[in-house]
Amino acid sequence: MNIRNALGTAIAANDAEGVRRLLATGADIGIKGEQGGSMLHLAAMADADRVIPVLVKAGLDVNAPAIDGTMPLHMAALLGNRVAADALIAAGAQVNAVLPTSGDTPLLVAAAGIGNADAAQDGFDHAGVMASLLKAGADASVLALDASYAMDRLLAAAANLVWESGKGAEGGMAPDEIIDLLPSLGAHGEKMARAAALLTAAGAPMRAAPDTDEEGARLAVDLLNAAAKGDAAAVRRLIAAGAPADAQADDGMTVLMAAIHGGDERTCAIVIAAGANLDAANARGLTALHGAVLKGRLDLVRLLLDFSPNVDACDRHGVTPLHFACGGGQAEIAAALVAEKANVNVQDSRGATPLLAAAIGTVMARNGEGCPDCVAILMLNGADAALGDRNGLTPVNGLLSAARQWWLNTPAGKAAEDGWSGEVSLSEFGDLGGRIARVMALLQGEPDEVAAS
């Protein structure tokens, strides 16, 4: 938030009287930060409990979210600001409000926040925030999109603290063993121990672990099937029951690949949030990113790119997602991959580049009308039009060869006595002729009006 104004400064200082005076003289209470947070978000960040009721009385909505859905109470929970949380709750803040991007409630946020290094300091009271939330009716059994409960978040932080202390055990430790060690780990451990006691008293569940290998295998199969069906609710339930987010079928298909195949973006997001390996490959060497490109799903491609997968991952034949996008005429997907620094001159096992794939696809691909835009994108981003495959086939030659094959299969081509002479008018190619002409011009370095626009 930008506090470089008198009202923001007074709020940050928890100066209730100063805030009242400024509001009385016409200060703009509706100012928001770059992320859409209100002055109440600023008060939550500053642990400014005295100004919160003043701002609410002046008309600010205690439950108004920022752009990403974060409410002031989420902010107070994240920072362990107990007095601000108490003031917000007293003003009517929703203790079970859910962040749309993660499924986190303030309790889940506080349980994760207690793991931050700063949480050990005196000014941070995440356990206190959790106590206030639970007293006000917070639900400790809410399952976040990553299939974790508040207790899971706390145990993850506690396990990390135990390991850093040198008291961890190879192969891991049971939850009770971790919690029993916390009081011996200084102020930070004591805070976590208090939080664990609060959640236990509230009957907080935790993610289950399969009792047997056989049960784990069954859960993995069920998870793969649910992901393939796009059943987000079932996927969350199975992960919470202990099904591994990185489970793979016999052919190497991962849960994330199954979710991509199912086509449900929410299911994919849940699997990613649960810790799925984005770069795991199946028996053909294909990753989830390859799968999203092959399905032509720009939304799923963008979702994966948000989590930084290997954008140049190769299948068994050296083919990257960019090869598939360009060869299939998927210009928007190609642009998204290039924006994430995909290698525009990468060569597959045959030496083919994405540019060669796009040039040939202009004629041969089902969605060939998108290939000229792919060529334009590649050329604008440094693609080498002189780079040929292992047989010396360059993009220009590939385009001409595909055009020749196409024309020879037309009635005119079949009737021609001398076959392909190379002098065939592009008018004989119909709409395809315009695409061929544009790609040829692009490959020869001529400016492209469509690309420029």
C-alpha positions in Angstrom: 0.0 0.0 0.0 1.1 3.6 -0.6 1.1 5.4 2.7 2.7 8.5 1.4 -0.3 10.7 2.4 -1.4 12.1 5.7 -4.3 9.6 6.2 -2.1 6.6 5.4 0.6 7.9 7.8 -1.9 8.3 10.6 -3.3 4.8 10.0 0.2 3.3 10.0 0.9 5.1 13.3 -2.4 3.7 14.8 -3.4 7.3 15.5 -7.2 7.1 15.8 -7.6 10.8 16.6 -5.5 11.8 13.7 -7.6 9.7 11.4 -10.8 11.3 12.7 -9.4 14.8 12.2 -8.3 14.0 8.6 -11.7 12.4 7.7 -13.5 15.4 9.2 -11.5 17.7 6.9 -12.3 15.7 3.7 -9.5 13.1 3.5 -10.3 10.5 0.8 -11.0 7.3 2.6 -11.5 5.4 -0.6 -7.8 5.5 -1.7 -6.5 2.0 -2.6 -3.1 0.4 -3.1 -1.8 -1.0 -6.3 -3.2 -4.4 -5.5 -6.6 -3.0 -4.7 -6.3 -3.1 -0.9 -8.2 -0.6 1.1 -7.1 1.5 4.1 -8.3 -1.4 6.3 -5.7 -3.6 4.6 -3.1 -1.0 5.6 -4.4 -1.0 9.2 -4.3 -4.8 9.3 -0.7 -4.7 8.1 0.2 -2.1 10.7 -1.6 -3.9 13.5 -3.5 -0.6 14.0 -6.3 -1.8 16.1 -7.4 1.6 17.3 -8.0 3.0 13.8 -9.9 0.0 12.5 -13.3 0.8 14.2 -12.8 4.4 13.0 -12.4 3.4 9.4 -15.4 1.0 9.6 -17.6 3.6 11.2 -16.6 6.0 8.4 -17.9 3.5 5.8 -15.1 1.1 4.8 -16.3 -2.5 4.3 -14.3 -4.8 6.7 -14.8 -7.7 4.2 -13.9 -5.8 1.0 -11.2 -7.8 -0.8 -8.1 -6.7 -2.7 -7.8 -7.7 -6.4 -6.6 -11.2 -5.5 -9.4 -11.7 -2.9 -7.3 -11.0 0.2 -9.4 -9.4 2.9 -8.0 -7.4 5.8 -8.4 -10.3 8.2 -6.3 -12.5 5.8 -3.6 -9.9 6.0 -3.6 -9.7 9.8 -3.5 -13.5 9.9 -0.5 -13.7 7.6 1.5 -11.3 9.7 0.4 -12.6 13.1 -1.1 -9.3 14.0 -3.4 -10.3 16.9 -4.8 -7.0 18.0 -5.7 -6.0 14.4 -7.3 -9.4 14.0 -9.4 -8.9 17.1 -10.5 -5.5 16.0 -11.4 -6.8 12.5 -13.4 -9.7 14.0 -15.2 -7.3 16.4 -16.1 -5.2 13.4 -17.7 -8.1 11.6 -14.9 -9.7 9.6 -15.8 -13.1 8.1 -13.6 -15.6 9.9 -14.2 -18.3 7.3 -13.7 -16.1 4.2 -12.0 -18.1 1.4 -9.3 -16.8 -0.9 -10.5 -17.7 -4.5 -6.9 -18.4 -5.7 -5.9 -20.8 -3.0 -9.0 -21.8 -0.9 -7.3 -20.3 2.2 -9.2 -19.1 5.1 -7.6 -16.7 7.7 -6.9 -19.8 9.9 -5.1 -21.6 7.1 -3.1 -18.4 6.4 -2.1 -18.0 10.0 -1.2 -21.7 10.3 1.2 -21.3 7.3 2.5 -17.9 8.4 3.7 -19.3 11.7 6.4 -21.0 9.8 8.0 -17.8 8.6 11.3 -16.9 10.3 9.9 -13.6 11.5 7.2 -15.4 13.4 9.6 -16.3 16.2 10.0 -12.6 17.1 8.0 -11.0 20.0 5.9 -8.8 17.8 4.3 -11.7 15.9 1.5 -13.7 17.4 0.1 -16.2 14.9 -1.0 -18.5 17.6 -2.9 -15.7 19.2 -4.6 -14.9 15.9 -5.6 -18.5 15.6 -7.0 -18.5 19.1 -9.1 -15.5 18.2 -10.3 -17.0 15.0 -11.3 -20.3 16.6 -13.1 -18.5 19.4 -15.0 -16.5 16.8 -16.1 -19.7 15.0 -13.3 -20.4 12.5 -13.6 -23.8 10.9 -10.5 -25.9 11.4 -11.7 -28.5 8.9 -11.6 -26.3 5.8 -9.6 -28.0 3.0 -7.5 -25.6 0.9 -7.1 -26.1 -2.9 -3.7 -27.7 -2.2 -5.7 -30.4 -0.2 -4.1 -29.3 3.1 -5.8 -28.5 6.4 -4.7 -25.9 8.9 -3.0 -28.7 10.9 -1.1 -29.8 7.8 0.2 -26.3 7.3 1.3 -26.1 10.9 2.9 -29.6 10.9 4.9 -28.7 7.7 6.3 -25.6 9.4 7.0 -27.5 12.6 8.7 -30.4 10.8 11.0 -27.8 9.1 11.8 -26.2 12.4 12.6 -29.6 14.0 14.8 -30.5 11.0 16.7 -27.2 11.2 17.3 -27.8 14.9 19.2 -31.0 14.1 16.6 -33.1 16.0 14.9 -34.5 12.9 15.1 -38.2 12.0 15.9 -39.7 8.6 12.8 -41.1 7.1 10.6 -38.5 8.8 8.7 -38.4 12.1 5.1 -38.9 13.2 3.0 -35.8 13.9 2.9 -36.5 17.6 6.7 -36.8 17.7 7.1 -33.5 16.0 4.7 -31.7 18.3 6.3 -33.2 21.4 9.6 -31.7 20.4 8.3 -28.2 19.8 8.5 -26.8 23.4 12.3 -27.6 23.4 13.0 -25.5 20.3 12.9 -22.0 21.8 10.3 -19.2 21.4 9.4 -20.3 17.8 8.8 -23.9 18.9 6.7 -22.7 21.9 4.5 -20.7 19.6 4.0 -23.6 17.3 3.2 -25.9 20.2 0.5 -23.5 21.4 -1.0 -23.4 17.9 -0.9 -27.2 17.7 -2.7 -27.4 21.0 -5.4 -24.9 19.8 -6.0 -26.9 16.6 -6.1 -30.2 18.4 -8.6 -28.9 20.9 -10.7 -27.7 17.9 -10.7 -31.2 16.5 -8.7 -30.1 13.5 -8.2 -32.9 10.9 -5.0 -33.5 9.0 -4.2 -35.1 5.7 -4.2 -38.9 6.0 -1.5 -41.3 5.0 -2.5 -44.6 3.4 -2.3 -47.5 6.0 -0.9 -50.0 3.5 0.9 -50.1 0.1 -2.2 -51.7 -1.3 -4.4 -48.8 -0.1 -1.9 -46.3 -1.5 -2.0 -48.0 -4.9 -5.8 -48.0 -4.9 -5.9 -44.3 -4.0 -3.4 -43.5 -6.8 -5.6 -45.3 -9.4 -8.7 -43.5 -8.1 -6.9 -40.2 -8.2 -5.7 -40.7 -11.8 -9.3 -41.6 -12.8 -10.8 -38.6 -11.0 -8.3 -36.2 -12.6 -9.0 -37.6 -16.1 -12.7 -37.0 -15.5 -12.1 -33.4 -14.3 -13.7 -34.2 -11.0 -12.2 -31.5 -8.8 -14.0 -32.4 -5.6 -13.0 -36.0 -5.9 -9.4 -35.0 -6.6 -9.2 -32.9 -3.5 -10.8 -35.6 -1.3 -8.4 -38.3 -2.5 -5.3 -36.1 -2.0 -6.5 -35.3 1.5 -6.9 -39.0 2.0 -3.3 -39.6 1.2 -3.3 -40.2 -2.6 0.1 -39.0 -4.0 -0.2 -36.0 -6.3 2.7 -37.4 -8.3 1.2 -40.8 -8.9 1.8 -42.3 -12.4 0.0 -44.9 -14.4 1.9 -47.8 -16.0 2.5 -45.8 -19.1 4.0 -42.9 -17.1 1.0 -40.7 -17.3 0.9 -38.5 -14.2 -2.0 -37.2 -12.3 -1.4 -33.7 -13.7 -1.3 -35.2 -17.3 -4.6 -36.9 -16.5 -6.0 -33.6 -15.3 -4.8 -31.9 -18.5 -6.5 -34.6 -20.5 -9.7 -34.1 -18.5 -9.5 -30.4 -19.4 -10.8 -29.0 -16.1 -8.6 -26.0 -15.1 -9.7 -26.2 -11.4 -8.7 -29.8 -11.2 -5.3 -29.0 -12.7 -4.8 -26.2 -10.2 -5.6 -28.5 -7.3 -3.1 -31.1 -8.5 -0.4 -28.4 -9.0 -1.0 -26.9 -5.6 -0.7 -30.3 -4.0 2.9 -30.5 -5.2 2.8 -32.3 -8.5 6.0 -32.4 -10.5 5.3 -30.3 -13.6 8.2 -31.8 -15.5 7.5 -35.5 -14.9 7.4 -37.3 -18.3 5.4 -40.3 -19.5 6.8 -43.2 -21.5 6.9 -41.1 -24.7 8.8 -38.3 -22.9 5.8 -36.0 -22.9 5.3 -33.6 -20.0 2.1 -31.9 -18.9 3.0 -28.8 -20.9 3.3 -30.9 -24.0 -0.2 -32.3 -23.2 -1.7 -28.9 -22.7 -0.3 -27.7 -26.0 -1.5 -30.7 -27.9 -5.0 -30.2 -26.6 -4.8 -26.6 -27.8 -5.7 -25.2 -24.4 -4.2 -21.8 -23.9 -5.7 -21.5 -20.5 -4.0 -24.6 -19.3 -0.7 -23.7 -20.9 -0.8 -20.3 -19.0 -1.7 -22.1 -15.8 1.3 -24.3 -16.1 3.6 -21.5 -17.2 2.7 -19.6 -14.0 4.5 -22.3 -12.1 7.7 -22.3 -14.2 7.9 -25.7 -15.8 10.7 -26.6 -18.2 9.4 -24.8 -21.2 12.0 -26.6 -23.5 11.2 -30.1 -22.2 11.8 -32.7 -25.0 10.0 -35.9 -25.7 11.8 -39.0 -26.9 12.3 -37.5 -30.3 13.5 -34.1 -29.0 10.2 -32.4 -29.8 9.4 -29.4 -27.5 6.0 -27.8 -26.7 7.0 -25.0 -29.1 7.5 -27.5 -31.9 3.9 -28.8 -31.3 2.4 -25.3 -31.0 4.0 -24.0 -34.2 3.5 -27.1 -36.2 -0.2 -27.0 -35.2 -0.8 -23.4 -36.0 -1.5 -22.4 -32.4 -0.1 -18.9 -32.5 -1.4 -17.7 -29.1 0.2 -20.7 -27.4 3.4 -20.2 -29.3 3.5 -16.6 -28.2 3.0 -17.6 -24.6 5.8 -20.1 -24.8 8.2 -17.6 -26.5 7.3 -15.0 -23.8 8.6 -17.5 -21.2 11.9 -17.8 -23.2 11.3 -21.0 -25.1 14.2 -21.7 -27.4 13.0 -20.6 -30.9 15.9 -22.4 -32.6 15.7 -25.7 -30.7 16.2 -28.7 -33.0 14.5 -32.1 -32.5 16.3 -35.4 -33.1 15.8 -34.9 -36.9 17.2 -31.4 -36.7 13.8 -29.8 -37.3 13.2 -26.4 -35.7 9.8 -24.9 -34.7 10.2 -22.6 -37.7 10.4 -25.5 -40.0 7.4 -27.1 -38.3 5.4 -23.9 -38.8 6.5 -23.5 -42.4 5.4 -27.0 -43.3 2.3 -26.7 -41.1 1.2 -23.7 -43.2 0.2 -26.2 -45.9 -0.2 -29.5 -44.1 -1.6 -28.7 -40.6 -5.3 -29.0 -39.9 -5.1 -25.5 -38.4 -2.6 -24.3 -41.0 -4.2 -20.8 -41.1 -2.5 -20.1 -37.7 1.0 -21.2 -38.9 1.9 -17.9 -40.6 1.3 -16.1 -37.3 3.6 -18.6 -35.7 6.3 -17.9 -38.3 5.9 -14.2 -37.6 6.3 -14.7 -33.9 9.4 -16.9 -34.3 11.0 -14.5 -36.8 10.4 -11.5 -34.5 12.1 -13.4 -31.7 15.3 -14.4 -33.4 14.5 -17.6 -35.3 17.1 -18.6 -37.9 15.4 -19.1 -41.3 18.6 -20.6 -42.7 18.8 -23.4 -40.1 18.0 -26.7 -41.8 17.3 -30.2 -40.5 19.7 -33.1 -40.8 18.8 -33.5 -44.5 19.4 -29.8 -45.1 15.7 -29.0 -45.4 15.3 -25.3 -44.5 12.0 -23.7 -43.7 11.8 -22.2 -47.2 12.4 -25.6 -48.8 10.0 -27.2 -46.4 7.3 -24.8 -47.3 7.9 -25.3 -51.1 8.0 -29.1 -50.6 4.7 -29.1 -48.8 3.2 -26.9 -51.4 4.4 -29.2 -54.1 2.9 -32.2 -52.4 -0.4 -30.4 -51.8 -0.7 -29.2 -55.5 0.2 -32.6 -57.0 -2.8 -34.0 -55.2 -5.2 -31.5 -56.7 -7.0 -32.3 -60.0 -4.8 -29.7 -61.8 -1.6 -31.3 -60.4 -2.7 -34.8 -61.3 -3.5 -33.6 -64.8 -0.3 -31.7 -65.4 1.9 -33.6 -67.9 5.2 -32.2 -66.6 4.2 -32.4 -62.9 5.5 -29.7 -60.6 7.7 -27.1 -62.4 8.0 -24.7 -59.6 6.2 -22.1 -61.7 2.7 -22.8 -60.6 0.7 -19.7 -59.8 -0.3 -19.2 -56.2 -3.7 -18.4 -57.4 -4.2 -22.1 -58.0 -3.8 -22.7 -54.3 -6.9 -20.6 -53.4 -6.8 -19.2 -49.8 -3.8 -21.3 -49.1 -1.8 -19.3 -51.7 -2.1 -16.1 -49.6 -0.7 -18.0 -46.6 2.2 -19.4 -48.6 3.1 -16.0 -50.0 3.0 -14.4 -46.5 5.2 -17.1 -45.0 7.7 -17.0 -47.9 8.0 -13.2 -47.4 8.5 -13.6 -43.6 11.2 -16.2 -44.1 13.0 -13.9 -46.5 13.0 -11.2 -43.9 10.4 -8.9 -45.3 8.4 -6.8 -42.8 5.0 -8.2 -41.9 2.1 -5.9 -41.4 0.0 -8.4 -39.5 2.8 -9.1 -37.1 3.6 -5.4 -36.7 0.0 -4.7 -35.7 
